[in-house]
Amino acid sequence: IGSLARMCQEQNKPIAIYLSAGVDEIDSLMEQFDFPIFTRIVETFQALKLSFDHTQIIAGTGRKDDPKVFSVNNRRVNELLELGSSDKRNLLLHEAMEVLQQYGIATVKSAVATSGMEAKNVAENIGYPVAMKLISEDVLHKSDVGGVELNLRRGSTVEHAYDKMMARIHQSYPKAKLEGAMIQSMVTGGRELIVGGRQDKQFGPVVLVGMGGIFVEIFEEATIRVAPISEREAKAMVDELKGAQILRGARGQERFDIDALVEVILRISQLLVEFPQISELDINPLRINPKNQGCLALDARIILN
């Protein structure tokens, strides 16, 4: 690998390495060498294609359509990002969801509760059944530590679930700052997707989309583009998914709202370009509904530089 690294520098050519090795060995190599090392062959070729397309666009030989620009509330988004930056933290769940709302991305009906009684009142206002999700800057993966409760159908159940969740998380993470919980309407039907992006040190903002839910393990893939992207590119991202035929209604099944999905991808692209202080953004899951019924963000994560 050292010889390849020297050759890469001498020839000034892009290089991507596929390596079948242990996690510790790969982490060590990535610290030593400043070029991509991949553990999946598909990702290796995707990265090289991305590099090739990006180089063509910069050189002017690759045509890139003008991206669509949406009217959004940049001012409020900037306030939310500044709030996180000033506190030296990432955005909390409800803040990340509000960022999506300000960029015209529909989110599931929800509200924040800071006590069991408040959670009960919020649930009654939203309507049962509801989901409950922990809000804490110190607990990143909520579902792994019991920070998510689903299908809560009564006020007493919601109140008890809130108190039990806070006690459980406090016991596991005694130093974690618990901000309460987000109470959300339970959503059924449709298909789950993952839409997001990040700031890449070589390409700048990149956008990705992949199948979610059970299809994550089945397809194990995502399509990626360098932002800003055009509507044509966003449609191509969807078409390249192995699960595209599922979304298009294969074998007489219902067709999903691909136009709405394309718009979400475009809005995320615009967000990442306009706010480079967003290091990573994930909508996981994004629920895509049947044709003409739109998409709905159920959960979001925003990490700041």
RODO-2510 file (C-alpha; in nm, 4 decimals, decimal comma):
residues 305
     n   res          X          Y          Z
     1     i     0,0000     0,0000     0,0000
     2     g     0,2918     0,2310     0,0677
     3     s     0,4156     0,1743    -0,2893
     4     l     0,0701     0,2545    -0,4259
     5     a     0,0591     0,5729    -0,2210
     6     r     0,3925     0,6881    -0,3654
     7     m     0,2813     0,6006    -0,7184
     8     c    -0,0379     0,7976    -0,6675
     9     q     0,1604     1,1060    -0,5660
    10     e     0,4115     1,0707    -0,8499
    11     q     0,1539     1,0168    -1,1251
    12     n    -0,1072     1,2564    -0,9824
    13     k    -0,3839     1,0066    -1,0530
    14     p    -0,6858     0,9218    -0,8369
    15     i    -0,6665     0,5913    -0,6561
    16     a    -0,9162     0,3888    -0,4538
    17     i    -0,8198     0,0658    -0,2805
    18     y    -1,0427    -0,2292    -0,2010
    19     l    -0,9077    -0,4251     0,0939
    20     s    -1,0381    -0,7339     0,2686
    21     a    -0,9003    -0,7026     0,6208
    22     g    -0,9969    -0,6539     0,9820
    23     v    -1,1462    -0,3286     1,1089
    24     d    -0,8424    -0,2420     1,3227
    25     e    -0,6011    -0,2942     1,0336
    26     i    -0,8089    -0,0821     0,7969
    27     d    -0,8434     0,1971     1,0552
    28     s    -0,4667     0,1958     1,1035
    29     l    -0,4030     0,2161     0,7287
    30     m    -0,6521     0,4998     0,6856
    31     e    -0,4650     0,6971     0,9504
    32     q    -0,1337     0,6408     0,7710
    33     f    -0,2382     0,7092     0,4119
    34     d    -0,4422     0,9976     0,2762
    35     f    -0,6455     0,8157     0,0121
    36     p    -0,9676     0,6117     0,0163
    37     i    -0,9660     0,2526     0,1388
    38     f    -1,2880     0,0578     0,0853
    39     t    -1,4134    -0,2721     0,2231
    40     r    -1,6713    -0,3317    -0,0525
    41     i    -1,5940    -0,3609    -0,4243
    42     v    -1,9125    -0,1793    -0,5285
    43     e    -1,8240     0,1235    -0,3148
    44     t    -1,4743     0,1307    -0,4663
    45     f    -1,6053     0,1642    -0,8218
    46     q    -1,8769     0,4082    -0,7147
    47     a    -1,6097     0,6349    -0,5658
    48     l    -1,3982     0,6222    -0,8813
    49     k    -1,6997     0,7020    -1,0984
    50     l    -1,7898     0,9921    -0,8701
    51     s    -1,4349     1,1244    -0,8995
    52     f    -1,4417     1,0876    -1,2791
    53     d    -1,7777     1,2637    -1,3167
    54     h    -1,6716     1,5437    -1,0828
    55     t    -1,3454     1,5979    -1,2734
    56     q    -1,5342     1,6184    -1,6031
    57     i    -1,7722     1,8784    -1,4648
    58     i    -1,4873     2,0909    -1,3281
    59     a    -1,3068     2,0677    -1,6631
    60     g    -1,6229     2,1689    -1,8462
    61     t    -1,6433     1,8478    -2,0485
    62     g    -1,9185     1,6971    -1,8370
    63     r    -2,2542     1,8723    -1,8689
    64     k    -2,4238     1,9593    -1,5412
    65     d    -2,7735     2,1053    -1,5504
    66     d    -2,8557     2,4066    -1,3393
    67     p    -2,9901     2,2970    -0,9993
    68     k    -3,3400     2,3955    -0,8964
    69     v    -3,3394     2,6549    -0,6168
    70     f    -3,6275     2,6470    -0,3676
    71     s    -3,7590     2,9304    -0,1534
    72     v    -3,6624     2,8377     0,2045
    73     n    -3,6238     2,9972     0,5471
    74     n    -3,2450     3,0285     0,5649
    75     r    -3,2650     3,2733     0,8523
    76     r    -3,4357     3,0298     1,0896
    77     v    -3,2055     2,7448     0,9852
    78     n    -2,9043     2,9640     1,0563
    79     e    -3,0461     3,0402     1,4030
    80     l    -3,0824     2,6687     1,4776
    81     l    -2,7296     2,5901     1,3573
    82     e    -2,5861     2,8816     1,5548
    83     l    -2,7656     2,7526     1,8643
    84     g    -2,5926     2,4171     1,8287
    85     s    -2,2543     2,5713     1,7485
    86     s    -2,2651     2,8118     2,0420
    87     d    -2,3377     2,5200     2,2771
    88     k    -2,0646     2,3130     2,1060
    89     r    -2,3077     2,0338     2,0209
    90     n    -2,4925     1,8771     1,7315
    91     l    -2,8572     1,9541     1,6704
    92     l    -3,1132     1,7824     1,8889
    93     l    -3,3823     1,5708     1,7268
    94     h    -3,6546     1,8359     1,7277
    95     e    -3,4090     2,0977     1,5979
    96     a    -3,3019     1,8736     1,3103
    97     m    -3,6660     1,8106     1,2226
    98     e    -3,7333     2,1846     1,2219
    99     v    -3,4424     2,2407     0,9823
   100     l    -3,6127     2,0006     0,7416
   101     q    -3,9429     2,1828     0,7823
   102     q    -3,7799     2,5183     0,7056
   103     y    -3,6448     2,3648     0,3853
   104     g    -3,9878     2,2497     0,2765
   105     i    -3,9529     1,8826     0,3703
   106     a    -4,2650     1,7434     0,5357
   107     t    -4,2153     1,5842     0,8780
   108     v    -4,4348     1,3630     1,0905
   109     k    -4,6673     1,5402     1,3354
   110     s    -4,4761     1,5727     1,6628
   111     a    -4,4059     1,7781     1,9751
   112     v    -4,1547     1,7801     2,2603
   113     a    -4,2370     1,6689     2,6153
   114     t    -4,0211     1,7109     2,9243
   115     s    -4,2258     1,5094     3,1745
   116     g    -4,4503     1,2068     3,1807
   117     m    -4,7618     1,4183     3,2287
   118     e    -4,6652     1,6499     2,9430
   119     a    -4,5973     1,3478     2,7221
   120     k    -4,9481     1,2224     2,7964
   121     n    -5,1038     1,5600     2,7096
   122     v    -4,9016     1,5886     2,3885
   123     a    -5,0028     1,2376     2,2833
   124     e    -5,3692     1,3181     2,3368
   125     n    -5,3362     1,6309     2,1223
   126     i    -5,1569     1,4428     1,8444
   127     g    -5,3843     1,1397     1,8563
   128     y    -5,3059     0,7760     1,9291
   129     p    -5,1102     0,5663     1,8576
   130     v    -4,7850     0,7543     1,9085
   131     a    -4,4119     0,6934     1,9125
   132     m    -4,1738     0,8313     2,1742
   133     k    -3,8091     0,9152     2,0984
   134     l    -3,5417     1,0278     2,3405
   135     i    -3,3914     1,3754     2,2949
   136     s    -3,0295     1,3916     2,4113
   137     e    -2,7104     1,5271     2,2605
   138     d    -2,5178     1,2550     2,4455
   139     v    -2,7089     0,9541     2,3076
   140     l    -2,6652     0,9306     1,9312
   141     h    -2,8273     0,5946     1,8515
   142     k    -3,1541     0,6052     2,0433
   143     s    -3,2992     0,2716     1,9398
   144     d    -2,9893     0,0795     2,0510
   145     v    -3,0261     0,1875     2,4144
   146     g    -3,4018     0,1767     2,4665
   147     g    -3,4596     0,5378     2,3671
   148     v    -3,7498     0,4600     2,1329
   149     e    -4,1004     0,3379     2,2176
   150     l    -4,3574     0,2588     1,9489
   151     n    -4,7341     0,2065     1,9244
   152     l    -4,8258     0,3687     2,2553
   153     r    -5,2065     0,3754     2,2627
   154     r    -5,3158     0,5167     2,5999
   155     g    -5,2308     0,8157     2,8159
   156     s    -5,1278     0,6085     3,1160
   157     t    -4,9036     0,3970     2,8924
   158     v    -4,7358     0,7083     2,7499
   159     e    -4,6758     0,8572     3,0943
   160     h    -4,5309     0,5328     3,2289
   161     a    -4,3168     0,4803     2,9176
   162     y    -4,1682     0,8296     2,9489
   163     d    -4,0719     0,7867     3,3149
   164     k    -3,9336     0,4388     3,2530
   165     m    -3,7307     0,5555     2,9506
   166     m    -3,5697     0,8427     3,1398
   167     a    -3,4813     0,6171     3,4327
   168     r    -3,3367     0,3530     3,2005
   169     i    -3,1220     0,5985     3,0045
   170     h    -3,0050     0,7736     3,3197
   171     q    -2,8949     0,4412     3,4648
   172     s    -2,7009     0,3505     3,1488
   173     y    -2,5672     0,7027     3,0882
   174     p    -2,5574     0,8805     3,4255
   175     k    -2,3721     1,1812     3,2795
   176     a    -2,5962     1,2205     2,9750
   177     k    -2,8009     1,5383     2,9487
   178     l    -3,1612     1,4330     2,8863
   179     e    -3,3716     1,6985     2,7110
   180     g    -3,6999     1,5084     2,7175
   181     a    -3,8687     1,3112     2,4423
   182     m    -4,0327     1,3774     2,1103
   183     i    -4,3850     1,2421     2,0811
   184     q    -4,4771     1,1550     1,7231
   185     s    -4,7798     1,0266     1,5422
   186     m    -4,7344     0,6649     1,4338
   187     v    -4,7143     0,6383     1,0552
   188     t    -4,7936     0,3222     0,8619
   189     g    -4,7825     0,2243     0,4956
   190     g    -4,5418     0,3349     0,2271
   191     r    -4,1758     0,2374     0,2034
   192     e    -3,8761     0,3503     0,4046
   193     l    -3,5771     0,5240     0,2477
   194     i    -3,2603     0,6883     0,3726
   195     v    -3,1766     1,0326     0,2325
   196     g    -2,8859     1,2432     0,3507
   197     g    -2,5420     1,3731     0,2794
   198     r    -2,2173     1,5024     0,4193
   199     q    -1,9263     1,7344     0,3566
   200     d    -1,6525     1,5361     0,1847
   201     k    -1,3016     1,6777     0,2186
   202     q    -1,2304     1,6161    -0,1511
   203     f    -1,5653     1,6682    -0,3235
   204     g    -1,7394     1,9088    -0,0874
   205     p    -2,1098     1,8451    -0,0206
   206     v    -2,2349     1,5067    -0,1424
   207     v    -2,5906     1,3735    -0,1378
   208     l    -2,6972     1,0106    -0,0999
   209     v    -3,0156     0,8076    -0,1188
   210     g    -3,0733     0,4418    -0,0356
   211     m    -3,3479     0,1941     0,0423
   212     g    -3,4381     0,1775     0,4107
   213     g    -3,6119    -0,0627     0,6463
   214     i    -3,5608    -0,4316     0,5677
   215     f    -3,4140    -0,3389     0,2285
   216     v    -3,1008    -0,1933     0,3915
   217     e    -2,9728    -0,5451     0,4576
   218     i    -3,1040    -0,6828     0,1264
   219     f    -2,9583    -0,4237    -0,1119
   220     e    -2,6739    -0,2742     0,0971
   221     e    -2,6289     0,0211    -0,1340
   222     a    -2,6727     0,3928    -0,1788
   223     t    -2,6361     0,6217    -0,4780
   224     i    -2,4235     0,9336    -0,4402
   225     r    -2,3819     1,2639    -0,6241
   226     v    -2,1786     1,5797    -0,5679
   227     a    -2,4037     1,8739    -0,4761
   228     p    -2,5552     2,0894    -0,6058
   229     i    -2,7478     1,8426    -0,8173
   230     s    -3,0062     1,8935    -1,0896
   231     e    -3,3472     1,7328    -1,1180
   232     r    -3,2079     1,5029    -1,3869
   233     e    -2,9323     1,3856    -1,1522
   234     a    -3,1762     1,3321    -0,8640
   235     k    -3,3964     1,1154    -1,0872
   236     a    -3,0892     0,9191    -1,1975
   237     m    -3,0001     0,8560    -0,8323
   238     v    -3,3403     0,6948    -0,7783
   239     d    -3,3194     0,4971    -1,1041
   240     e    -2,9809     0,3517    -1,0028
   241     l    -3,1176     0,1996    -0,6822
   242     k    -3,1630    -0,1766    -0,6895
   243     g    -3,5008    -0,1162    -0,5268
   244     a    -3,6139     0,1323    -0,7935
   245     q    -3,8560    -0,1189    -0,9444
   246     i    -4,0224    -0,1601    -0,6057
   247     l    -4,0831     0,2153    -0,5939
   248     r    -4,2132     0,2157    -0,9520
   249     g    -4,4714    -0,0538    -0,8811
   250     a    -4,3164    -0,3765    -1,0055
   251     r    -4,5486    -0,6674    -1,0918
   252     g    -4,8693    -0,4753    -1,0439
   253     q    -4,7847    -0,3386    -0,6999
   254     e    -4,8699     0,0213    -0,6092
   255     r    -4,6447     0,2949    -0,7434
   256     f    -4,4840     0,5348    -0,4971
   257     d    -4,4398     0,9117    -0,5172
   258     i    -4,1007     0,9269    -0,6870
   259     d    -4,1532     1,2920    -0,7859
   260     a    -4,1823     1,3840    -0,4175
   261     l    -3,8684     1,1810    -0,3392
   262     v    -3,6751     1,3634    -0,6116
   263     e    -3,7808     1,6955    -0,4605
   264     v    -3,6605     1,5899    -0,1138
   265     i    -3,3213     1,4948    -0,2613
   266     l    -3,2979     1,8352    -0,4329
   267     r    -3,3884     2,0217    -0,1144
   268     i    -3,1241     1,8298     0,0836
   269     s    -2,8703     1,9146    -0,1864
   270     q    -2,9543     2,2842    -0,1528
   271     l    -2,9331     2,2658     0,2273
   272     l    -2,5855     2,1098     0,2240
   273     v    -2,4572     2,3650    -0,0282
   274     e    -2,5983     2,6658     0,1557
   275     f    -2,4855     2,5497     0,5010
   276     p    -2,1377     2,3905     0,4786
   277     q    -2,1222     2,3862     0,8596
   278     i    -2,3487     2,0792     0,8399
   279     s    -2,0969     1,7959     0,8473
   280     e    -2,3499     1,5124     0,8159
   281     l    -2,7249     1,4909     0,7671
   282     d    -2,9462     1,1830     0,7688
   283     i    -3,3195     1,1426     0,7248
   284     n    -3,3672     0,7882     0,8448
   285     p    -3,6277     0,6912     0,7717
   286     l    -3,7947     0,8974     0,5035
   287     r    -4,1352     0,7469     0,4358
   288     i    -4,2331     0,7520     0,0683
   289     n    -4,6079     0,7205     0,0196
   290     p    -4,8113     0,6054    -0,2818
   291     k    -4,8146     0,8290    -0,5895
   292     n    -4,9316     1,1888    -0,5293
   293     q    -4,9210     1,1411    -0,1492
   294     g    -4,5713     1,2781    -0,0879
   295     c    -4,2881     1,1855     0,1468
   296     l    -4,2596     1,2238     0,5228
   297     a    -3,9460     1,2493     0,7372
   298     l    -3,9821     1,0381     1,0525
   299     d    -3,6384     1,0950     1,2054
   300     a    -3,3394     1,3168     1,1364
   301     r    -2,9824     1,3639     1,2529
   302     i    -2,7643     1,6688     1,1855
   303     i    -2,3980     1,6742     1,2876
   304     l    -2,2127     2,0056     1,2798
   305     n    -1,8485     2,0699     1,1949
***
